[in-house]
Amino acid sequence: MVWLLDGYNVIRRDPELSALDRGSLEEGRNALLRLVAHAAGGSADDFIVVFDGVRATATTAPPGGRRVRVIFSRPPDKADDVLARLARQHGPGATVVTSDRTVQDAARRGRAAAVSAESFLARLTEPPPDRDEADDEPRPAPKRGNPRRLSRAERQARRALDRLRPR
């Protein structure tokens, strides 16, 4: 699976990343890339982080090796356009991470899952589940015919987020 991240949108949804970003765009980007590299280390998925604009300075390769790629949009394209194009290319094998409704809609039109930046950040920062307690709890009996079933887009987003669960 491929994760397509709207870089600045994700940065501005997290207070710590946003504070670093206000000091220096480069610091904000690097902090996000470190966070994504940590997620990539525990996952078989690939991550593509898309930022607006041209890279201002030559930096070292992003952490995470081949699993984390950084793309800067070239004018006149915006990161939103690049994300929509990548979502169409990867189709159902992609998950777009952004809180921008327009980009989420474009991703869904391309049959990719769409996840809010807040949900993505919350999943990355939550502690790993305590397996001992979870295994001891009895499982509820399966329900039949759930009238409150989540929409297809919500189920797709939830499945994508479950892949990021800390181990």
Summary of the structure (lengths in Angstrom):
residues: 167
radius of gyration: 17.1
end to end distance: 17.9
largest distance: 57.0
contacts: 481
relative contact order: 0.16
helix: 50%
strand: 14%
